[in-house]
Amino acid sequence: MSRNATSSVSPPSVKTSSLLSFPSAVCVCAAALLLASCQKQEAAARKLPVMVRAETVAMADYAPRTSLTGVIAARTLNNLSFRVGGRVAERFVDVGQHVDQGAVLARIDPQEQESDLRSAQADLDAAQAQLTQSAAAFQRQKTLLAQGFTTRRDYDAADQAMKVAQGSVDAAQSAFANAQQNLSFTELKAGAPGVITARQVETGQVVQAAQAVFTVAEDGDRDAVFNVQETLVARTPASPAVTITLLADPQVRATGKVREISPVVDQASGSIRVRVGIPDTPAGMPLGAAVIGSVSAKPAKAILLPWQALTSSAGRPAVWIVDPATKAVSTTPIEVLAFDSGTVVVASGLNEGQSVVTAGGQLLSPGQTVEISGAGQ
């Protein structure tokens, strides 16, 4: 009886254990199959090449073009001043006004100069009268000496008196001419046609001789003045052709040559003043107009790549290089010389003949195989 009871209890225990383990086994198998499938898909994805564009590295002449802003200035600036002192009686021009050669710009009160002229005239008249008298006395002595009615001593004295009178006349004539000239100096005239750029005098003001009164920018060819960094001056050819463009109207253009380079570096800005002469300056480039000067630097050998080719590796500029045998890519650090419009100028890090990815680099990873677009065409 006990044997039957024992045998009847055992089979249910075995069936319960089998039923509990079956679902777990199914789950494990399913997970393993899913993982294997994902790994196969990833492996297949890694093996698929990425379509990119590439460019073969080649050296080229690179001449960076530099553009700076400057102003139009007069080639010749004259500081005009009175040659005699006095009170300014009249002023006829102002800043910005164009004047012709010989035009009267200002006049000082000529009262003192007129008085000096009258005095010089009186001295000249007196000297000429004395000369006339001395000449008549000498002629009498000369006639008497020929007749034997005078002595040689009286003749020599008359001759000496006439020569002294002649010297006095000469001195009086010189003083009179100086007085006339000083009177003409009371009018300040333009020595050449030009534009008044500065004025330092007002009517009623007392000025000294040689005191600057007006500044005139003479007509003729103009200069474009630029403040250029010292490093740019060193990299620029000796006599470059400079393209000058009016900032307000780019259609107004001219070509100039460097005429003057300052030998002194400005301590505040670290720049050098460069004057570019503009032959036959266009009428559309007035004094003070803002212009843009463009010049090409000395050509240098460099590698030019599209900016899309640039990537980064360990915080440094780099590019993707395509292995010609395996078509696998890898990054190579480069040294960038300059960034131009749409172009990266590479100084070093690449060799001629290498293939550089120029488009599609954002989809790449090291060791990735690629297919170059247009390679078979």
Contacts in CASP RR format, 6 or more apart in sequence:
PFRMAT RR
TARGET T0000
AUTHOR 0000-0000-0000
METHOD contacts of the structure
MODEL  1
MSRNATSSVSPPSVKTSSLLSFPSAVCVCAAALLLASCQKQEAAARKLPV
MVRAETVAMADYAPRTSLTGVIAARTLNNLSFRVGGRVAERFVDVGQHVD
QGAVLARIDPQEQESDLRSAQADLDAAQAQLTQSAAAFQRQKTLLAQGFT
TRRDYDAADQAMKVAQGSVDAAQSAFANAQQNLSFTELKAGAPGVITARQ
VETGQVVQAAQAVFTVAEDGDRDAVFNVQETLVARTPASPAVTITLLADP
QVRATGKVREISPVVDQASGSIRVRVGIPDTPAGMPLGAAVIGSVSAKPA
KAILLPWQALTSSAGRPAVWIVDPATKAVSTTPIEVLAFDSGTVVVASGL
NEGQSVVTAGGQLLSPGQTVEISGAGQ
46 368 0 8 1.000
47 369 0 8 1.000
49 327 0 8 1.000
49 368 0 8 1.000
49 369 0 8 1.000
49 370 0 8 1.000
49 371 0 8 1.000
50 360 0 8 1.000
50 363 0 8 1.000
50 364 0 8 1.000
50 368 0 8 1.000
50 369 0 8 1.000
50 370 0 8 1.000
50 371 0 8 1.000
51 360 0 8 1.000
51 370 0 8 1.000
51 371 0 8 1.000
51 373 0 8 1.000
52 320 0 8 1.000
52 322 0 8 1.000
52 357 0 8 1.000
52 358 0 8 1.000
52 359 0 8 1.000
52 360 0 8 1.000
52 361 0 8 1.000
52 363 0 8 1.000
52 364 0 8 1.000
52 370 0 8 1.000
52 371 0 8 1.000
52 372 0 8 1.000
52 373 0 8 1.000
53 357 0 8 1.000
53 358 0 8 1.000
53 359 0 8 1.000
53 360 0 8 1.000
53 372 0 8 1.000
53 373 0 8 1.000
54 322 0 8 1.000
54 355 0 8 1.000
54 356 0 8 1.000
54 357 0 8 1.000
54 358 0 8 1.000
54 370 0 8 1.000
54 372 0 8 1.000
54 375 0 8 1.000
55 305 0 8 1.000
55 306 0 8 1.000
55 309 0 8 1.000
55 355 0 8 1.000
55 356 0 8 1.000
55 358 0 8 1.000
56 353 0 8 1.000
56 354 0 8 1.000
56 355 0 8 1.000
56 356 0 8 1.000
57 303 0 8 1.000
57 350 0 8 1.000
57 351 0 8 1.000
57 352 0 8 1.000
57 353 0 8 1.000
57 354 0 8 1.000
57 355 0 8 1.000
57 356 0 8 1.000
58 303 0 8 1.000
58 352 0 8 1.000
58 353 0 8 1.000
59 301 0 8 1.000
59 302 0 8 1.000
59 303 0 8 1.000
59 352 0 8 1.000
60 301 0 8 1.000
60 302 0 8 1.000
60 303 0 8 1.000
60 304 0 8 1.000
61 299 0 8 1.000
61 300 0 8 1.000
61 301 0 8 1.000
62 299 0 8 1.000
62 300 0 8 1.000
62 301 0 8 1.000
62 302 0 8 1.000
62 304 0 8 1.000
62 337 0 8 1.000
62 338 0 8 1.000
62 345 0 8 1.000
63 296 0 8 1.000
63 297 0 8 1.000
63 298 0 8 1.000
63 299 0 8 1.000
63 300 0 8 1.000
64 296 0 8 1.000
64 297 0 8 1.000
64 338 0 8 1.000
64 340 0 8 1.000
64 345 0 8 1.000
65 294 0 8 1.000
65 295 0 8 1.000
65 296 0 8 1.000
65 297 0 8 1.000
66 232 0 8 1.000
66 236 0 8 1.000
66 294 0 8 1.000
66 295 0 8 1.000
66 296 0 8 1.000
66 297 0 8 1.000
67 292 0 8 1.000
67 293 0 8 1.000
67 294 0 8 1.000
68 226 0 8 1.000
68 227 0 8 1.000
68 228 0 8 1.000
68 292 0 8 1.000
68 293 0 8 1.000
69 226 0 8 1.000
69 247 0 8 1.000
69 290 0 8 1.000
69 291 0 8 1.000
69 292 0 8 1.000
69 293 0 8 1.000
70 224 0 8 1.000
70 225 0 8 1.000
70 226 0 8 1.000
70 227 0 8 1.000
70 290 0 8 1.000
70 291 0 8 1.000
70 292 0 8 1.000
70 293 0 8 1.000
71 224 0 8 1.000
71 225 0 8 1.000
71 288 0 8 1.000
71 289 0 8 1.000
71 290 0 8 1.000
71 291 0 8 1.000
72 222 0 8 1.000
72 223 0 8 1.000
72 224 0 8 1.000
72 225 0 8 1.000
72 278 0 8 1.000
72 281 0 8 1.000
72 285 0 8 1.000
72 286 0 8 1.000
72 287 0 8 1.000
72 288 0 8 1.000
72 289 0 8 1.000
72 291 0 8 1.000
73 217 0 8 1.000
73 222 0 8 1.000
73 223 0 8 1.000
73 224 0 8 1.000
73 225 0 8 1.000
73 275 0 8 1.000
73 287 0 8 1.000
73 288 0 8 1.000
74 195 0 8 1.000
74 197 0 8 1.000
74 217 0 8 1.000
74 218 0 8 1.000
74 222 0 8 1.000
74 223 0 8 1.000
74 287 0 8 1.000
75 218 0 8 1.000
75 220 0 8 1.000
75 221 0 8 1.000
75 222 0 8 1.000
75 223 0 8 1.000
75 277 0 8 1.000
76 192 0 8 1.000
76 217 0 8 1.000
76 218 0 8 1.000
77 197 0 8 1.000
77 215 0 8 1.000
77 216 0 8 1.000
77 217 0 8 1.000
77 218 0 8 1.000
78 191 0 8 1.000
78 192 0 8 1.000
78 215 0 8 1.000
78 216 0 8 1.000
78 218 0 8 1.000
79 212 0 8 1.000
79 214 0 8 1.000
79 215 0 8 1.000
80 105 0 8 1.000
80 188 0 8 1.000
80 190 0 8 1.000
80 191 0 8 1.000
80 212 0 8 1.000
80 213 0 8 1.000
80 214 0 8 1.000
80 215 0 8 1.000
80 216 0 8 1.000
81 188 0 8 1.000
81 207 0 8 1.000
81 209 0 8 1.000
81 210 0 8 1.000
81 211 0 8 1.000
81 212 0 8 1.000
81 213 0 8 1.000
82 106 0 8 1.000
82 108 0 8 1.000
82 185 0 8 1.000
82 186 0 8 1.000
82 188 0 8 1.000
82 207 0 8 1.000
82 209 0 8 1.000
82 210 0 8 1.000
82 211 0 8 1.000
82 213 0 8 1.000
83 182 0 8 1.000
83 185 0 8 1.000
83 209 0 8 1.000
83 210 0 8 1.000
84 108 0 8 1.000
84 113 0 8 1.000
84 182 0 8 1.000
84 185 0 8 1.000
84 186 0 8 1.000
84 209 0 8 1.000
85 108 0 8 1.000
85 206 0 8 1.000
85 207 0 8 1.000
85 208 0 8 1.000
85 209 0 8 1.000
85 211 0 8 1.000
86 108 0 8 1.000
86 109 0 8 1.000
86 112 0 8 1.000
86 206 0 8 1.000
86 207 0 8 1.000
86 208 0 8 1.000
87 108 0 8 1.000
87 109 0 8 1.000
87 204 0 8 1.000
87 205 0 8 1.000
87 206 0 8 1.000
87 207 0 8 1.000
88 106 0 8 1.000
88 107 0 8 1.000
88 108 0 8 1.000
88 109 0 8 1.000
88 201 0 8 1.000
88 202 0 8 1.000
88 203 0 8 1.000
88 204 0 8 1.000
88 205 0 8 1.000
88 206 0 8 1.000
88 207 0 8 1.000
89 107 0 8 1.000
89 108 0 8 1.000
89 109 0 8 1.000
89 110 0 8 1.000
89 203 0 8 1.000
89 204 0 8 1.000
90 106 0 8 1.000
90 107 0 8 1.000
90 203 0 8 1.000
91 105 0 8 1.000
91 106 0 8 1.000
91 199 0 8 1.000
91 201 0 8 1.000
91 202 0 8 1.000
91 203 0 8 1.000
92 103 0 8 1.000
92 104 0 8 1.000
92 105 0 8 1.000
92 106 0 8 1.000
92 107 0 8 1.000
93 99 0 8 1.000
93 103 0 8 1.000
93 105 0 8 1.000
93 106 0 8 1.000
93 196 0 8 1.000
93 199 0 8 1.000
93 214 0 8 1.000
94 196 0 8 1.000
94 199 0 8 1.000
95 196 0 8 1.000
95 197 0 8 1.000
95 198 0 8 1.000
95 199 0 8 1.000
96 195 0 8 1.000
96 196 0 8 1.000
96 197 0 8 1.000
97 195 0 8 1.000
97 196 0 8 1.000
98 193 0 8 1.000
98 194 0 8 1.000
98 195 0 8 1.000
98 196 0 8 1.000
99 105 0 8 1.000
99 190 0 8 1.000
99 193 0 8 1.000
99 194 0 8 1.000
99 195 0 8 1.000
99 196 0 8 1.000
99 216 0 8 1.000
100 190 0 8 1.000
100 193 0 8 1.000
101 190 0 8 1.000
101 191 0 8 1.000
101 192 0 8 1.000
101 193 0 8 1.000
102 189 0 8 1.000
102 190 0 8 1.000
102 191 0 8 1.000
103 189 0 8 1.000
103 190 0 8 1.000
104 187 0 8 1.000
104 188 0 8 1.000
104 189 0 8 1.000
105 188 0 8 1.000
105 189 0 8 1.000
105 190 0 8 1.000
105 196 0 8 1.000
105 213 0 8 1.000
105 214 0 8 1.000
106 187 0 8 1.000
106 188 0 8 1.000
106 201 0 8 1.000
106 213 0 8 1.000
106 214 0 8 1.000
107 186 0 8 1.000
107 187 0 8 1.000
107 188 0 8 1.000
108 186 0 8 1.000
108 207 0 8 1.000
109 186 0 8 1.000
110 183 0 8 1.000
110 186 0 8 1.000
113 179 0 8 1.000
113 182 0 8 1.000
113 183 0 8 1.000
113 185 0 8 1.000
113 186 0 8 1.000
114 183 0 8 1.000
116 179 0 8 1.000
116 182 0 8 1.000
116 183 0 8 1.000
117 176 0 8 1.000
117 179 0 8 1.000
117 180 0 8 1.000
117 182 0 8 1.000
117 183 0 8 1.000
119 179 0 8 1.000
120 172 0 8 1.000
120 175 0 8 1.000
120 176 0 8 1.000
120 178 0 8 1.000
120 179 0 8 1.000
120 180 0 8 1.000
121 176 0 8 1.000
121 179 0 8 1.000
123 172 0 8 1.000
123 175 0 8 1.000
123 176 0 8 1.000
124 169 0 8 1.000
124 172 0 8 1.000
124 173 0 8 1.000
124 175 0 8 1.000
124 176 0 8 1.000
126 172 0 8 1.000
127 165 0 8 1.000
127 167 0 8 1.000
127 168 0 8 1.000
127 169 0 8 1.000
127 171 0 8 1.000
127 172 0 8 1.000
128 169 0 8 1.000
128 172 0 8 1.000
130 165 0 8 1.000
130 168 0 8 1.000
130 169 0 8 1.000
131 162 0 8 1.000
131 165 0 8 1.000
131 166 0 8 1.000
131 168 0 8 1.000
131 169 0 8 1.000
133 165 0 8 1.000
134 158 0 8 1.000
134 161 0 8 1.000
134 162 0 8 1.000
134 164 0 8 1.000
134 165 0 8 1.000
134 166 0 8 1.000
135 162 0 8 1.000
135 165 0 8 1.000
137 158 0 8 1.000
137 161 0 8 1.000
137 162 0 8 1.000
138 158 0 8 1.000
138 159 0 8 1.000
138 161 0 8 1.000
138 162 0 8 1.000
140 158 0 8 1.000
141 150 0 8 1.000
141 154 0 8 1.000
141 155 0 8 1.000
141 157 0 8 1.000
141 158 0 8 1.000
141 159 0 8 1.000
142 155 0 8 1.000
142 158 0 8 1.000
144 150 0 8 1.000
144 155 0 8 1.000
145 151 0 8 1.000
145 152 0 8 1.000
145 155 0 8 1.000
188 213 0 8 1.000
188 214 0 8 1.000
190 216 0 8 1.000
191 216 0 8 1.000
192 216 0 8 1.000
192 218 0 8 1.000
192 219 0 8 1.000
193 218 0 8 1.000
193 219 0 8 1.000
194 216 0 8 1.000
194 217 0 8 1.000
194 218 0 8 1.000
194 219 0 8 1.000
195 216 0 8 1.000
195 217 0 8 1.000
195 219 0 8 1.000
195 287 0 8 1.000
196 214 0 8 1.000
196 215 0 8 1.000
196 216 0 8 1.000
197 215 0 8 1.000
197 216 0 8 1.000
197 217 0 8 1.000
197 287 0 8 1.000
198 214 0 8 1.000
198 215 0 8 1.000
199 213 0 8 1.000
199 214 0 8 1.000
199 215 0 8 1.000
200 211 0 8 1.000
200 212 0 8 1.000
200 213 0 8 1.000
200 214 0 8 1.000
201 207 0 8 1.000
201 213 0 8 1.000
201 214 0 8 1.000
207 213 0 8 1.000
217 287 0 8 1.000
220 281 0 8 1.000
221 277 0 8 1.000
221 278 0 8 1.000
221 279 0 8 1.000
221 280 0 8 1.000
221 281 0 8 1.000
222 277 0 8 1.000
222 278 0 8 1.000
222 281 0 8 1.000
222 285 0 8 1.000
222 287 0 8 1.000
223 259 0 8 1.000
223 260 0 8 1.000
223 275 0 8 1.000
223 276 0 8 1.000
223 277 0 8 1.000
223 278 0 8 1.000
224 242 0 8 1.000
224 244 0 8 1.000
224 256 0 8 1.000
224 275 0 8 1.000
224 276 0 8 1.000
224 277 0 8 1.000
224 278 0 8 1.000
224 291 0 8 1.000
224 293 0 8 1.000
225 273 0 8 1.000
225 274 0 8 1.000
225 275 0 8 1.000
225 276 0 8 1.000
226 273 0 8 1.000
226 274 0 8 1.000
226 276 0 8 1.000
226 293 0 8 1.000
227 266 0 8 1.000
227 269 0 8 1.000
227 271 0 8 1.000
227 272 0 8 1.000
227 273 0 8 1.000
227 274 0 8 1.000
228 271 0 8 1.000
228 272 0 8 1.000
228 273 0 8 1.000
228 274 0 8 1.000
229 270 0 8 1.000
229 271 0 8 1.000
229 272 0 8 1.000
230 265 0 8 1.000
230 270 0 8 1.000
230 271 0 8 1.000
230 272 0 8 1.000
232 297 0 8 1.000
233 261 0 8 1.000
233 272 0 8 1.000
233 274 0 8 1.000
235 297 0 8 1.000
235 298 0 8 1.000
236 295 0 8 1.000
236 297 0 8 1.000
236 298 0 8 1.000
237 297 0 8 1.000
237 298 0 8 1.000
239 257 0 8 1.000
239 258 0 8 1.000
240 258 0 8 1.000
240 295 0 8 1.000
240 296 0 8 1.000
241 255 0 8 1.000
241 256 0 8 1.000
241 257 0 8 1.000
241 295 0 8 1.000
242 255 0 8 1.000
242 256 0 8 1.000
242 257 0 8 1.000
242 258 0 8 1.000
242 276 0 8 1.000
242 293 0 8 1.000
242 294 0 8 1.000
242 295 0 8 1.000
243 253 0 8 1.000
243 254 0 8 1.000
243 255 0 8 1.000
243 256 0 8 1.000
243 293 0 8 1.000
243 294 0 8 1.000
243 295 0 8 1.000
244 253 0 8 1.000
244 254 0 8 1.000
244 255 0 8 1.000
244 256 0 8 1.000
244 276 0 8 1.000
244 278 0 8 1.000
244 285 0 8 1.000
244 291 0 8 1.000
244 292 0 8 1.000
244 293 0 8 1.000
245 252 0 8 1.000
245 253 0 8 1.000
245 291 0 8 1.000
245 292 0 8 1.000
245 293 0 8 1.000
245 294 0 8 1.000
246 252 0 8 1.000
246 253 0 8 1.000
246 282 0 8 1.000
246 284 0 8 1.000
246 285 0 8 1.000
246 289 0 8 1.000
246 290 0 8 1.000
246 291 0 8 1.000
247 289 0 8 1.000
247 290 0 8 1.000
247 291 0 8 1.000
247 292 0 8 1.000
248 289 0 8 1.000
248 290 0 8 1.000
249 284 0 8 1.000
252 282 0 8 1.000
252 284 0 8 1.000
252 285 0 8 1.000
253 282 0 8 1.000
254 278 0 8 1.000
254 280 0 8 1.000
254 281 0 8 1.000
254 282 0 8 1.000
254 285 0 8 1.000
255 278 0 8 1.000
256 276 0 8 1.000
256 277 0 8 1.000
256 278 0 8 1.000
256 279 0 8 1.000
257 276 0 8 1.000
257 277 0 8 1.000
258 274 0 8 1.000
258 275 0 8 1.000
258 276 0 8 1.000
258 277 0 8 1.000
259 275 0 8 1.000
259 276 0 8 1.000
259 277 0 8 1.000
260 274 0 8 1.000
260 275 0 8 1.000
261 272 0 8 1.000
261 273 0 8 1.000
261 274 0 8 1.000
261 275 0 8 1.000
262 272 0 8 1.000
262 273 0 8 1.000
262 274 0 8 1.000
264 272 0 8 1.000
265 271 0 8 1.000
265 272 0 8 1.000
266 272 0 8 1.000
266 273 0 8 1.000
276 293 0 8 1.000
278 285 0 8 1.000
285 291 0 8 1.000
300 337 0 8 1.000
302 337 0 8 1.000
302 345 0 8 1.000
302 346 0 8 1.000
302 347 0 8 1.000
303 345 0 8 1.000
303 346 0 8 1.000
303 350 0 8 1.000
304 340 0 8 1.000
304 343 0 8 1.000
304 344 0 8 1.000
304 345 0 8 1.000
304 346 0 8 1.000
305 319 0 8 1.000
305 343 0 8 1.000
305 344 0 8 1.000
305 346 0 8 1.000
305 356 0 8 1.000
305 358 0 8 1.000
306 342 0 8 1.000
306 343 0 8 1.000
306 344 0 8 1.000
306 358 0 8 1.000
306 359 0 8 1.000
307 339 0 8 1.000
307 342 0 8 1.000
307 343 0 8 1.000
307 344 0 8 1.000
308 358 0 8 1.000
308 359 0 8 1.000
308 360 0 8 1.000
308 361 0 8 1.000
309 319 0 8 1.000
309 320 0 8 1.000
309 344 0 8 1.000
309 356 0 8 1.000
309 357 0 8 1.000
309 358 0 8 1.000
309 359 0 8 1.000
310 317 0 8 1.000
310 318 0 8 1.000
310 319 0 8 1.000
310 336 0 8 1.000
310 344 0 8 1.000
311 317 0 8 1.000
311 318 0 8 1.000
311 319 0 8 1.000
311 320 0 8 1.000
311 331 0 8 1.000
311 361 0 8 1.000
312 318 0 8 1.000
313 331 0 8 1.000
313 332 0 8 1.000
313 333 0 8 1.000
314 333 0 8 1.000
316 333 0 8 1.000
317 333 0 8 1.000
317 334 0 8 1.000
317 335 0 8 1.000
317 336 0 8 1.000
317 344 0 8 1.000
318 331 0 8 1.000
318 332 0 8 1.000
318 333 0 8 1.000
318 334 0 8 1.000
319 331 0 8 1.000
319 332 0 8 1.000
319 334 0 8 1.000
319 346 0 8 1.000
319 350 0 8 1.000
319 356 0 8 1.000
319 357 0 8 1.000
320 329 0 8 1.000
320 330 0 8 1.000
320 331 0 8 1.000
320 332 0 8 1.000
320 356 0 8 1.000
320 357 0 8 1.000
320 361 0 8 1.000
320 364 0 8 1.000
321 329 0 8 1.000
321 330 0 8 1.000
321 331 0 8 1.000
321 332 0 8 1.000
321 354 0 8 1.000
321 355 0 8 1.000
321 356 0 8 1.000
321 357 0 8 1.000
322 328 0 8 1.000
322 329 0 8 1.000
322 355 0 8 1.000
322 356 0 8 1.000
322 357 0 8 1.000
322 370 0 8 1.000
322 372 0 8 1.000
323 329 0 8 1.000
323 330 0 8 1.000
324 355 0 8 1.000
326 369 0 8 1.000
327 369 0 8 1.000
327 370 0 8 1.000
327 371 0 8 1.000
327 372 0 8 1.000
328 367 0 8 1.000
328 368 0 8 1.000
328 369 0 8 1.000
328 370 0 8 1.000
329 357 0 8 1.000
329 364 0 8 1.000
329 366 0 8 1.000
329 367 0 8 1.000
329 368 0 8 1.000
329 369 0 8 1.000
329 370 0 8 1.000
330 366 0 8 1.000
330 367 0 8 1.000
331 366 0 8 1.000
332 349 0 8 1.000
332 350 0 8 1.000
333 349 0 8 1.000
334 346 0 8 1.000
334 347 0 8 1.000
334 348 0 8 1.000
334 349 0 8 1.000
334 350 0 8 1.000
335 346 0 8 1.000
335 347 0 8 1.000
335 348 0 8 1.000
335 349 0 8 1.000
336 344 0 8 1.000
336 345 0 8 1.000
336 346 0 8 1.000
336 347 0 8 1.000
337 345 0 8 1.000
337 346 0 8 1.000
337 347 0 8 1.000
338 345 0 8 1.000
339 345 0 8 1.000
350 356 0 8 1.000
355 372 0 8 1.000
357 364 0 8 1.000
357 370 0 8 1.000
359 373 0 8 1.000
364 370 0 8 1.000
END
